[in-house]
Amino acid sequence: MSLATCIGREQNLFNETMGHAYRVMFDSPVLLFSDFNQLLALDSTYYRANTVDLNYDLAEGLETAIKRVCDEAERLARTGTTLLILSDRATSKNKQVIPAAMAVGAVQRVLVDQSLRCDTNIIVETASARDPHHFAVLLGFGATAIYPYLAYESISALSLKHGVTETQKLMLNFRQGIDKGLRKIMSKMGISTVGSYRCSQQFEAIGLSTDVVELCFKGVISRIEGANFDLLEKDQQVLQKLAFQKHQPLPQGGLLKYVEGGEYHCFNPDVVNTLQACLRDKDYPTYKRFTQLVDDRTIATLRDLFVVKGDKDAITIDQVEGADTLYPRFDSAAMSIGALSPEAHEALAVAMNRLGGRSNSGEGGEDPSRFNSVRNSAIKQIASGRFGVTAHYLVNAEVLQIKVAQGAKPGEGGQLPGDKVSVEIAALRNARPGVTLISPPPHHDIYSIEDLAQLIFDLKQINPKALISVKLVSEPGVGTIATGVAKAYADMITISGYDGGTGASPITSVKYAGSPWELGLAEVHQSLVANGLRHKIRLQVDGGLKTGADVIKAALLGAESFGFGTVPMIALGCKYLRICHLNNCATGVATQNKQLRDNHYHGLPERVMTYFEFMAQEIREYMAALGVSEFEQLVGRSDWLSALEGVTEKQQQLDLSAILFKPDIPAGCALTWQETNPTSDQGELNQTIIAAAKEAVEQGETFKACFNINNTDRSVGAGLSGHIATTVGLQGAKAPVNLRFNGSAGQSFGVWNAPGLNMELCGDANDYVGKGMSGGKLTVYPPLGSMFQSERSVILGNTCLYGASGGKLFAAGKAGERFAVRNSGAIAVVEGLGDNGCEYMTGGIVVVLGKTGVNFGAGMTGGFAYVFDRFGHFNRRVNTEMVDTHKVSSPIQQQHLKGLIEEHLNETGSEHAKMLLNDFENWIDCFVLIKPKNVALNDLLRLEQSQPELSVVAG
Amino acid sequence: MSLYHPSFERDNCGFGLIAQMDGEASHRIVRTAIHGLDRMKHRGGIAADGRTGDGCGLLMQLPIKFFEAIAAENDWHLSRKFAVGMLFLSQDEEKAAQAKLLLERELEKETLSVAGWREVPVNADVLGPIGQASQPQIFQVLINAPIGWREKDLERRLYMARRRLEQQMLDDQDFYVASLSGQAIVYKGLMMPADLPAFYPDLADIRLQSAICLFHQRFSTNTSPKWPLAQPFRYLAHNGEINTITCNRQWARARAYKFNAPLLPDLQQAAPFVNESGSDSSSLDNMLEMLLAGGMDLYRAMRLLIPPAWQSNPEMDEELKAFYDFNSMHMEPWDGPAGIVMTNGRHVACAVDRNGLRPSRYVITKDRILTLASEVGIWDYAPDEVVEKGRVGPGELLVLDTLNGQLYSSFEIDNDLKRRHPYKEWMAKHSQTLIPAEQMPKTAQGVCEFSNDTLLQYQKQFGYSREELEQVIWVLAEKGEEATGSMGDDTPMAVLSKKSRTLYDYFRQKFAQVTNPPHRSFA
């Protein structure tokens, strides 16, 4: 990734001449004092700098002032200014200041329209920018570089207060922090260079009027209108007045944590305490007091601006469907064991199961002893880390949820800090205690919609009974994404708001990423209806739902199922202290600390159940008042919602009609979920295999068979692995099942391969071979007598062994990119790899008998690898941030390596392996051993060989 | 008004190409391409009617003999050098006639003449109801070039004629030029791959021969697929998504006035060069065709649009870095998952994005047929025919020149590019780098300029708070990274709030989900 920025005049790219090299380069668009000064001092023949002042007289008005700034910028650009500096520095008592982002966006537009932008660079000297999001907004609307002088001044002052003298270091740190934040923001959109981020407008504007967007942010998505120039100016005026009242102190704030008199918080102490009181006392009137506190709050969310108005006569509450049929609409939101304490996690499962709703395992696996009991999570999550996702895990679920994004930090991965990785957690995740576990930002098998379709197919092959759910986060365009997801044969979609839950994440992600669920839910519902797919999808919403009114409003906007995260946690005792990421949760809910859990956790499933009972009762009361006997009749009736006028002037400017839009229903479709969404491909080869091997598996007898295969046969083996896991269980087939295939295998050959299943493929395979395998053996080799050399030819596709936790893979040929990413226990021998091999690996052994690509071993915290480095280039290709490299010098390791290569030869008949073994004493010097820095060389074999026992303990 | 905008539509797919490496044209190439595409139909999407595909198609060398035969059958006179246009026209006869008239007029301006109009035979029965409802009239126009024109001259003038025509046809939504070239032709539409030859009997005609055939099947995120958005486009087929498309389109617009090609003095008449309403892939195709029409070669054009990760690549030498560095100022990467196949009728190429996010596997068989696609094993060559199996890796470009039968790897292409000019020397001479603050003397590092009162005034005026100073700014300064929080955000959005919030608070960051992946960010 690169933030490298350059300034100067652009040239005609059809010509390549020496003069085209004129430019000034620097490493970050965030300028320090010395950077800014250097820019100003550049040779004015090529880099003339001029400043436009962003302060204006109140009489002029904000809009006119911005237009004047644009005119001035245009004039300067026309007359040869290369560095156009927009500065808000010259403040004074009689002046107002134009928000820097507005000036940048407006100037950018004018310079593009006037064909001047490529001769001019926009440099912003502003007091307003101080966190990564601010810089991202400025860059996203056209700024070339930013000099945040007030942040630096503030740091200087703070350093005095904190008694730190090295201010220079602090400035550099600040810049480094902003750079990191920018990289993270760019990464969320999958953008690698700041050059491709600049002007990309990767935002949704929420609450700006059309005239503001047209003048300053043209092209950005803005859907509900909002503040106009006057109101934005008024906001500035309030601050301006405060600024020049000398004796007024700096306000405390309160955006992050609740402060008396500060910004409103939906989970304020009053709300939390009343909720806990009503559940503790099992007192419905107190519950009603809680809902009153929530429903009558100051307007804090978009739904607060909606009022429900039916068109039917009220009925009595006995005519309304019972609470028992409402409970299946309620799920507890995904929270992993790891984030929650095991006690809290189990309590949620027990509560939801007793009630008839569903609890969600979250990412990170689940103790198999909970399966088939009241403690089992009916929803099993598949997240990017794939921790604990095995055939056995997947078949013990009613719903399989693919977590594409998470409300608290959409577009980001996660990590479980080492101090939360207890012995139990480590066993579930197939890792070692105390080692930080990283979930990558993307699912490495979902880079594209057809990839998601493939993952859904994998899941439906291994567990044909489960419904497949896909969790998305609200943002503009999520409706079309959901339509794609429906076409990829998902059965359920969950839309989360930005509000987020327990997940620890950087503050700017918490505050600025993702959109409210009201927009996302309405968009998804409208899109699915318009595309004639709504009846195939069960639509769920989650994000800050608290009361019956929330549920009714969400239903009217299109949801038929509801997820609850924070409230159940509060029911279990959470005090909303916002310290989940520190592992010292004072209520024992979100910690792994034994003492805190033993002494302070008092959560009871009954309290969670009481909450849902109360809420169901409240919903039924609403339904009676609305004259609706079945909940289903509410879903999608957005015509029963109307928008309130709003209290503040800004609220009054909003136009929420698009959210309330009710689309026409195409013929043969419906407004609610009617049917499951089976894949059109029936997975015939899997059916054939199951039919053939079923009896042997169930009887515990050996089985052998041979099949032809081609690329349309996908997820081969998954059906049988699912069958093994269902009928036999975690330990896998009691006697070996040996299958042999000839041809080119389709994607996901041997996905989630179960122990006891051995598959041999003569030919080659596509992407995702052995993904998530937990046992058994996969062998791939070219036909005997092939003309090409195996170590030079590609035999496996990308992302093989992703999330594998056991078993063996031998392939006589090269594999693609991201081999063994997030492997935690499989042993593999291949003859070459693409880029990013063994990324985020936490266990297992990988032997590469040939060349690897770059960035090998990035983020690897467990397991180890041997690489045959014939030409000594491997040191350039390994990422040594977390691993180090060694010679294979100890006789035990040499013997171990030799053993693996011999096994590879036996399995595949590889000529290349034979060549290496024939002269092993000589070749051994070319082998490199790669291991995590925090594991001792001598411990490697012991740790890897003890791995299987750990999972037995877990079982 | 609905929150759902079809313009948010995304697409992905399966793609590939088959080529006879020595340029030997045959119908077998076309047949095998269709078969291979059919074997990847699980990568495409099917609309709610169960029969309308999201779009598929072929891009191949212009089958000269086929069109000569067609011309002979119709008694049309064809010059030695001719081009063929593949056009989608409105079902409204008046509009269709208007489009034909305007095309002829624009061709005339270029001294090109129309040899004949051919209504392309089609069999609409194989389409699903959705595909049928939106099916355009499909016409081919055969165009004669004046004596003495070279192939590239013809392509350039066709480009200009087409761009001028397109600008006049903005109101006719159905009008679309699938291809207009003397080098290549596109057959595409909203059918399932297996139905391609049934819909277009031309494709089953064994006189239709090509040495190169690109193919593509689309998976779009809606159920109202459009004929023009089926791929391949005029030069390329793309699997993936351009994440930076807003940025690329804006810069294409901003930079338009800088484009100046001596071979096309009237190039500015073709502006705007990049569409802002079609798919991301079609915009990329627009940019590529503009660069090629302007005289840039395929190597440089592709390396500018989709460069490898060069800044921190340990395997790359300084000369090559200088090439990318030099060019980076004038073209930002079109970034995002990308597997791209393209052809200009002679060269065939495949490029993969810098992170290798789309698969691309190839096989070369004994009869020198190169098969490259999202998947391996898409047609049943026998094991003893296979000579080589490989893949196109992250940031790589593989080019086949069917004129000399040579296959060029990224290594060879980059070696050629970096030697064209002394980039390193130029950069050393004229570019300068700011001295990093770490290396500046203490005196140049700045001092605190504000008094306490001034500081307070500024902080209040720009909406700082004590909480923010301590929890955000100081954490950044002390640790060099952002503070962490949990339990999400439960405060009102800026527009709902009763407090004065900064303007930045009105913006919510977008992020990648499903149709493209977020990345890992690393320092």
Chai-1 contact restraints between the chains, C-beta under 6 A:
chainA,res_idxA,chainB,res_idxB,connection_type,confidence,min_distance_angstrom,max_distance_angstrom,comment,restraint_id
A,S2,B,Q311,contact,1.0,0.0,6.0,A-B,restraint_1
A,C6,B,M329,contact,1.0,0.0,6.0,A-B,restraint_2
A,E10,B,K258,contact,1.0,0.0,6.0,A-B,restraint_3
A,E10,B,H330,contact,1.0,0.0,6.0,A-B,restraint_4
A,N12,B,K258,contact,1.0,0.0,6.0,A-B,restraint_5
A,N12,B,N260,contact,1.0,0.0,6.0,A-B,restraint_6
A,L13,B,H330,contact,1.0,0.0,6.0,A-B,restraint_7
A,F14,B,A261,contact,1.0,0.0,6.0,A-B,restraint_8
A,F14,B,G294,contact,1.0,0.0,6.0,A-B,restraint_9
A,E16,B,H421,contact,1.0,0.0,6.0,A-B,restraint_10
A,M18,B,W426,contact,1.0,0.0,6.0,A-B,restraint_11
A,A21,B,W426,contact,1.0,0.0,6.0,A-B,restraint_12
A,A21,B,M427,contact,1.0,0.0,6.0,A-B,restraint_13
A,A21,B,H430,contact,1.0,0.0,6.0,A-B,restraint_14
A,A21,B,S431,contact,1.0,0.0,6.0,A-B,restraint_15
A,Y22,B,H430,contact,1.0,0.0,6.0,A-B,restraint_16
A,R23,B,M329,contact,1.0,0.0,6.0,A-B,restraint_17
A,R23,B,S431,contact,1.0,0.0,6.0,A-B,restraint_18
A,V24,B,Q432,contact,1.0,0.0,6.0,A-B,restraint_19
A,M25,B,T433,contact,1.0,0.0,6.0,A-B,restraint_20
A,F26,B,L434,contact,1.0,0.0,6.0,A-B,restraint_21
A,L32,B,A437,contact,1.0,0.0,6.0,A-B,restraint_22
A,F33,B,G446,contact,1.0,0.0,6.0,A-B,restraint_23
A,S34,B,A437,contact,1.0,0.0,6.0,A-B,restraint_24
A,S34,B,M440,contact,1.0,0.0,6.0,A-B,restraint_25
A,S34,B,A444,contact,1.0,0.0,6.0,A-B,restraint_26
A,S34,B,Q445,contact,1.0,0.0,6.0,A-B,restraint_27
A,D35,B,L434,contact,1.0,0.0,6.0,A-B,restraint_28
A,Q38,B,L434,contact,1.0,0.0,6.0,A-B,restraint_29
A,P99,B,L503,contact,1.0,0.0,6.0,A-B,restraint_30
A,A101,B,L503,contact,1.0,0.0,6.0,A-B,restraint_31
A,V112,B,R253,contact,1.0,0.0,6.0,A-B,restraint_32
A,V112,B,A254,contact,1.0,0.0,6.0,A-B,restraint_33
A,S115,B,Y257,contact,1.0,0.0,6.0,A-B,restraint_34
A,R117,B,A254,contact,1.0,0.0,6.0,A-B,restraint_35
A,C118,B,A254,contact,1.0,0.0,6.0,A-B,restraint_36
A,C118,B,R255,contact,1.0,0.0,6.0,A-B,restraint_37
A,C118,B,K258,contact,1.0,0.0,6.0,A-B,restraint_38
A,A127,B,Y458,contact,1.0,0.0,6.0,A-B,restraint_39
A,A127,B,F462,contact,1.0,0.0,6.0,A-B,restraint_40
A,S128,B,F462,contact,1.0,0.0,6.0,A-B,restraint_41
A,R130,B,I473,contact,1.0,0.0,6.0,A-B,restraint_42
A,D131,B,V472,contact,1.0,0.0,6.0,A-B,restraint_43
A,H134,B,Y504,contact,1.0,0.0,6.0,A-B,restraint_44
A,V137,B,Y504,contact,1.0,0.0,6.0,A-B,restraint_45
A,V137,B,F507,contact,1.0,0.0,6.0,A-B,restraint_46
A,L150,B,Y458,contact,1.0,0.0,6.0,A-B,restraint_47
A,E153,B,F450,contact,1.0,0.0,6.0,A-B,restraint_48
A,E153,B,L455,contact,1.0,0.0,6.0,A-B,restraint_49
A,S154,B,I473,contact,1.0,0.0,6.0,A-B,restraint_50
A,I155,B,A477,contact,1.0,0.0,6.0,A-B,restraint_51
A,S156,B,C448,contact,1.0,0.0,6.0,A-B,restraint_52
A,A157,B,L455,contact,1.0,0.0,6.0,A-B,restraint_53
A,L158,B,W474,contact,1.0,0.0,6.0,A-B,restraint_54
A,Q168,B,Q445,contact,1.0,0.0,6.0,A-B,restraint_55
A,L170,B,A477,contact,1.0,0.0,6.0,A-B,restraint_56
A,N173,B,A477,contact,1.0,0.0,6.0,A-B,restraint_57
A,N173,B,G480,contact,1.0,0.0,6.0,A-B,restraint_58
A,F174,B,L476,contact,1.0,0.0,6.0,A-B,restraint_59
A,F174,B,A477,contact,1.0,0.0,6.0,A-B,restraint_60
A,Q176,B,G480,contact,1.0,0.0,6.0,A-B,restraint_61
A,G177,B,L476,contact,1.0,0.0,6.0,A-B,restraint_62
A,G177,B,G480,contact,1.0,0.0,6.0,A-B,restraint_63
A,G177,B,E481,contact,1.0,0.0,6.0,A-B,restraint_64
A,G177,B,E482,contact,1.0,0.0,6.0,A-B,restraint_65
A,K180,B,E481,contact,1.0,0.0,6.0,A-B,restraint_66
A,G181,B,E482,contact,1.0,0.0,6.0,A-B,restraint_67
A,R183,B,S521,contact,1.0,0.0,6.0,A-B,restraint_68
A,K184,B,S521,contact,1.0,0.0,6.0,A-B,restraint_69
A,I185,B,Q509,contact,1.0,0.0,6.0,A-B,restraint_70
A,S187,B,P518,contact,1.0,0.0,6.0,A-B,restraint_71
A,S187,B,H519,contact,1.0,0.0,6.0,A-B,restraint_72
A,S187,B,S521,contact,1.0,0.0,6.0,A-B,restraint_73
A,K188,B,F511,contact,1.0,0.0,6.0,A-B,restraint_74
A,K188,B,P518,contact,1.0,0.0,6.0,A-B,restraint_75
A,M189,B,N243,contact,1.0,0.0,6.0,A-B,restraint_76
A,M189,B,A512,contact,1.0,0.0,6.0,A-B,restraint_77
A,G190,B,N243,contact,1.0,0.0,6.0,A-B,restraint_78
A,G190,B,G336,contact,1.0,0.0,6.0,A-B,restraint_79
A,G190,B,A512,contact,1.0,0.0,6.0,A-B,restraint_80
A,G190,B,N516,contact,1.0,0.0,6.0,A-B,restraint_81
A,G190,B,P517,contact,1.0,0.0,6.0,A-B,restraint_82
A,G190,B,P518,contact,1.0,0.0,6.0,A-B,restraint_83
A,G190,B,H519,contact,1.0,0.0,6.0,A-B,restraint_84
A,I191,B,N243,contact,1.0,0.0,6.0,A-B,restraint_85
A,I191,B,T244,contact,1.0,0.0,6.0,A-B,restraint_86
A,I191,B,D335,contact,1.0,0.0,6.0,A-B,restraint_87
A,S192,B,D335,contact,1.0,0.0,6.0,A-B,restraint_88
A,T193,B,P333,contact,1.0,0.0,6.0,A-B,restraint_89
A,G195,B,E332,contact,1.0,0.0,6.0,A-B,restraint_90
A,S196,B,T244,contact,1.0,0.0,6.0,A-B,restraint_91
A,S196,B,C247,contact,1.0,0.0,6.0,A-B,restraint_92
A,S196,B,E332,contact,1.0,0.0,6.0,A-B,restraint_93
A,S196,B,P333,contact,1.0,0.0,6.0,A-B,restraint_94
A,S196,B,D335,contact,1.0,0.0,6.0,A-B,restraint_95
A,C199,B,C247,contact,1.0,0.0,6.0,A-B,restraint_96
A,C199,B,Q250,contact,1.0,0.0,6.0,A-B,restraint_97
A,S200,B,T244,contact,1.0,0.0,6.0,A-B,restraint_98
A,S200,B,T246,contact,1.0,0.0,6.0,A-B,restraint_99
A,S200,B,C247,contact,1.0,0.0,6.0,A-B,restraint_100
A,Q201,B,T246,contact,1.0,0.0,6.0,A-B,restraint_101
A,Q202,B,K510,contact,1.0,0.0,6.0,A-B,restraint_102
A,F203,B,F507,contact,1.0,0.0,6.0,A-B,restraint_103
A,E204,B,R508,contact,1.0,0.0,6.0,A-B,restraint_104
A,A205,B,Y506,contact,1.0,0.0,6.0,A-B,restraint_105
A,A205,B,F507,contact,1.0,0.0,6.0,A-B,restraint_106
A,I206,B,M493,contact,1.0,0.0,6.0,A-B,restraint_107
A,I206,B,R508,contact,1.0,0.0,6.0,A-B,restraint_108
A,G207,B,A494,contact,1.0,0.0,6.0,A-B,restraint_109
A,G207,B,V495,contact,1.0,0.0,6.0,A-B,restraint_110
A,G207,B,Y506,contact,1.0,0.0,6.0,A-B,restraint_111
A,L208,B,Y506,contact,1.0,0.0,6.0,A-B,restraint_112
A,G226,B,V495,contact,1.0,0.0,6.0,A-B,restraint_113
A,A227,B,V495,contact,1.0,0.0,6.0,A-B,restraint_114
A,D235,B,S500,contact,1.0,0.0,6.0,A-B,restraint_115
A,V238,B,S500,contact,1.0,0.0,6.0,A-B,restraint_116
A,L239,B,Q461,contact,1.0,0.0,6.0,A-B,restraint_117
A,L239,B,G463,contact,1.0,0.0,6.0,A-B,restraint_118
A,L239,B,S500,contact,1.0,0.0,6.0,A-B,restraint_119
A,Q240,B,Q461,contact,1.0,0.0,6.0,A-B,restraint_120
A,L242,B,K460,contact,1.0,0.0,6.0,A-B,restraint_121
A,A243,B,Q457,contact,1.0,0.0,6.0,A-B,restraint_122
A,A243,B,K460,contact,1.0,0.0,6.0,A-B,restraint_123
A,A243,B,Q461,contact,1.0,0.0,6.0,A-B,restraint_124
A,L250,B,Q459,contact,1.0,0.0,6.0,A-B,restraint_125
A,L250,B,R466,contact,1.0,0.0,6.0,A-B,restraint_126
A,P251,B,S465,contact,1.0,0.0,6.0,A-B,restraint_127
A,Q252,B,R466,contact,1.0,0.0,6.0,A-B,restraint_128
A,G253,B,S465,contact,1.0,0.0,6.0,A-B,restraint_129
A,G253,B,R466,contact,1.0,0.0,6.0,A-B,restraint_130
A,G253,B,E467,contact,1.0,0.0,6.0,A-B,restraint_131
A,G253,B,E468,contact,1.0,0.0,6.0,A-B,restraint_132
A,L255,B,T491,contact,1.0,0.0,6.0,A-B,restraint_133
A,L256,B,E467,contact,1.0,0.0,6.0,A-B,restraint_134
A,L256,B,Q471,contact,1.0,0.0,6.0,A-B,restraint_135
A,E263,B,T491,contact,1.0,0.0,6.0,A-B,restraint_136
A,E263,B,K499,contact,1.0,0.0,6.0,A-B,restraint_137
A,Y264,B,P492,contact,1.0,0.0,6.0,A-B,restraint_138
A,H265,B,D490,contact,1.0,0.0,6.0,A-B,restraint_139
A,H265,B,T491,contact,1.0,0.0,6.0,A-B,restraint_140
A,C266,B,D490,contact,1.0,0.0,6.0,A-B,restraint_141
A,F267,B,D490,contact,1.0,0.0,6.0,A-B,restraint_142
A,I299,B,L496,contact,1.0,0.0,6.0,A-B,restraint_143
A,A300,B,P492,contact,1.0,0.0,6.0,A-B,restraint_144
A,V404,B,Q513,contact,1.0,0.0,6.0,A-B,restraint_145
A,V404,B,V514,contact,1.0,0.0,6.0,A-B,restraint_146
A,A405,B,Q513,contact,1.0,0.0,6.0,A-B,restraint_147
A,A408,B,G488,contact,1.0,0.0,6.0,A-B,restraint_148
A,P410,B,F511,contact,1.0,0.0,6.0,A-B,restraint_149
A,G411,B,F511,contact,1.0,0.0,6.0,A-B,restraint_150
A,G411,B,A512,contact,1.0,0.0,6.0,A-B,restraint_151
A,G411,B,P518,contact,1.0,0.0,6.0,A-B,restraint_152
A,P440,B,R520,contact,1.0,0.0,6.0,A-B,restraint_153
A,P441,B,P518,contact,1.0,0.0,6.0,A-B,restraint_154
A,P441,B,R520,contact,1.0,0.0,6.0,A-B,restraint_155
A,P442,B,P517,contact,1.0,0.0,6.0,A-B,restraint_156
A,P442,B,P518,contact,1.0,0.0,6.0,A-B,restraint_157
A,Y447,B,P337,contact,1.0,0.0,6.0,A-B,restraint_158
A,Y447,B,L357,contact,1.0,0.0,6.0,A-B,restraint_159
A,Y447,B,P517,contact,1.0,0.0,6.0,A-B,restraint_160
A,S448,B,N12,contact,1.0,0.0,6.0,A-B,restraint_161
A,S448,B,P337,contact,1.0,0.0,6.0,A-B,restraint_162
A,I449,B,N12,contact,1.0,0.0,6.0,A-B,restraint_163
A,I449,B,F219,contact,1.0,0.0,6.0,A-B,restraint_164
A,I449,B,V514,contact,1.0,0.0,6.0,A-B,restraint_165
A,I449,B,T515,contact,1.0,0.0,6.0,A-B,restraint_166
A,E450,B,N12,contact,1.0,0.0,6.0,A-B,restraint_167
A,E450,B,R43,contact,1.0,0.0,6.0,A-B,restraint_168
A,E450,B,F219,contact,1.0,0.0,6.0,A-B,restraint_169
A,L452,B,V514,contact,1.0,0.0,6.0,A-B,restraint_170
A,L472,B,Q513,contact,1.0,0.0,6.0,A-B,restraint_171
A,E475,B,K510,contact,1.0,0.0,6.0,A-B,restraint_172
A,G477,B,F8,contact,1.0,0.0,6.0,A-B,restraint_173
A,G479,B,Y4,contact,1.0,0.0,6.0,A-B,restraint_174
A,T480,B,F8,contact,1.0,0.0,6.0,A-B,restraint_175
A,T480,B,E9,contact,1.0,0.0,6.0,A-B,restraint_176
A,T480,B,T221,contact,1.0,0.0,6.0,A-B,restraint_177
A,T480,B,N222,contact,1.0,0.0,6.0,A-B,restraint_178
A,I481,B,T221,contact,1.0,0.0,6.0,A-B,restraint_179
A,I481,B,V514,contact,1.0,0.0,6.0,A-B,restraint_180
A,T483,B,T221,contact,1.0,0.0,6.0,A-B,restraint_181
A,T483,B,N222,contact,1.0,0.0,6.0,A-B,restraint_182
A,G484,B,T221,contact,1.0,0.0,6.0,A-B,restraint_183
A,K487,B,G45,contact,1.0,0.0,6.0,A-B,restraint_184
A,D499,B,G488,contact,1.0,0.0,6.0,A-B,restraint_185
A,G500,B,G488,contact,1.0,0.0,6.0,A-B,restraint_186
A,G501,B,G488,contact,1.0,0.0,6.0,A-B,restraint_187
A,T502,B,S486,contact,1.0,0.0,6.0,A-B,restraint_188
A,A504,B,T484,contact,1.0,0.0,6.0,A-B,restraint_189
A,A504,B,S486,contact,1.0,0.0,6.0,A-B,restraint_190
A,P506,B,E482,contact,1.0,0.0,6.0,A-B,restraint_191
A,I507,B,E482,contact,1.0,0.0,6.0,A-B,restraint_192
A,I507,B,A483,contact,1.0,0.0,6.0,A-B,restraint_193
A,I507,B,G485,contact,1.0,0.0,6.0,A-B,restraint_194
A,V510,B,G485,contact,1.0,0.0,6.0,A-B,restraint_195
A,V510,B,G488,contact,1.0,0.0,6.0,A-B,restraint_196
A,V510,B,D489,contact,1.0,0.0,6.0,A-B,restraint_197
A,K511,B,D489,contact,1.0,0.0,6.0,A-B,restraint_198
A,Y512,B,Q509,contact,1.0,0.0,6.0,A-B,restraint_199
A,A513,B,Q509,contact,1.0,0.0,6.0,A-B,restraint_200
A,S515,B,R508,contact,1.0,0.0,6.0,A-B,restraint_201
A,A522,B,L3,contact,1.0,0.0,6.0,A-B,restraint_202
A,E523,B,L3,contact,1.0,0.0,6.0,A-B,restraint_203
A,E523,B,Y4,contact,1.0,0.0,6.0,A-B,restraint_204
A,Q526,B,S2,contact,1.0,0.0,6.0,A-B,restraint_205
A,Q526,B,L3,contact,1.0,0.0,6.0,A-B,restraint_206
A,Q526,B,Y4,contact,1.0,0.0,6.0,A-B,restraint_207
A,S527,B,Y4,contact,1.0,0.0,6.0,A-B,restraint_208
A,A530,B,Y4,contact,1.0,0.0,6.0,A-B,restraint_209
A,N531,B,N222,contact,1.0,0.0,6.0,A-B,restraint_210
A,N531,B,T223,contact,1.0,0.0,6.0,A-B,restraint_211
A,G532,B,A48,contact,1.0,0.0,6.0,A-B,restraint_212
A,G532,B,T223,contact,1.0,0.0,6.0,A-B,restraint_213
A,R578,B,S486,contact,1.0,0.0,6.0,A-B,restraint_214
A,R578,B,M487,contact,1.0,0.0,6.0,A-B,restraint_215
A,C580,B,S486,contact,1.0,0.0,6.0,A-B,restraint_216
A,H581,B,T484,contact,1.0,0.0,6.0,A-B,restraint_217
A,H581,B,S486,contact,1.0,0.0,6.0,A-B,restraint_218
A,T648,B,K498,contact,1.0,0.0,6.0,A-B,restraint_219
A,K650,B,V495,contact,1.0,0.0,6.0,A-B,restraint_220
A,A658,B,M1,contact,1.0,0.0,6.0,A-B,restraint_221
A,A658,B,L3,contact,1.0,0.0,6.0,A-B,restraint_222
A,F661,B,S2,contact,1.0,0.0,6.0,A-B,restraint_223
A,D681,B,H42,contact,1.0,0.0,6.0,A-B,restraint_224
A,N710,B,G377,contact,1.0,0.0,6.0,A-B,restraint_225
A,N711,B,R39,contact,1.0,0.0,6.0,A-B,restraint_226
A,N711,B,E375,contact,1.0,0.0,6.0,A-B,restraint_227
A,N711,B,G377,contact,1.0,0.0,6.0,A-B,restraint_228
A,N711,B,I378,contact,1.0,0.0,6.0,A-B,restraint_229
A,T712,B,R39,contact,1.0,0.0,6.0,A-B,restraint_230
A,S744,B,V376,contact,1.0,0.0,6.0,A-B,restraint_231
A,S744,B,G377,contact,1.0,0.0,6.0,A-B,restraint_232
A,D764,B,V376,contact,1.0,0.0,6.0,A-B,restraint_233
A,N766,B,E375,contact,1.0,0.0,6.0,A-B,restraint_234
A,D767,B,P359,contact,1.0,0.0,6.0,A-B,restraint_235
A,P783,B,P383,contact,1.0,0.0,6.0,A-B,restraint_236
A,M787,B,V387,contact,1.0,0.0,6.0,A-B,restraint_237
A,F788,B,E388,contact,1.0,0.0,6.0,A-B,restraint_238
A,S793,B,K389,contact,1.0,0.0,6.0,A-B,restraint_239
A,V794,B,K389,contact,1.0,0.0,6.0,A-B,restraint_240
A,V794,B,G390,contact,1.0,0.0,6.0,A-B,restraint_241
A,V794,B,R391,contact,1.0,0.0,6.0,A-B,restraint_242
A,G797,B,P359,contact,1.0,0.0,6.0,A-B,restraint_243
A,N798,B,P359,contact,1.0,0.0,6.0,A-B,restraint_244
A,G816,B,R391,contact,1.0,0.0,6.0,A-B,restraint_245
A,E817,B,G356,contact,1.0,0.0,6.0,A-B,restraint_246
A,G834,B,G393,contact,1.0,0.0,6.0,A-B,restraint_247
A,D835,B,G356,contact,1.0,0.0,6.0,A-B,restraint_248
A,D835,B,P394,contact,1.0,0.0,6.0,A-B,restraint_249
A,R876,B,P314,contact,1.0,0.0,6.0,A-B,restraint_250
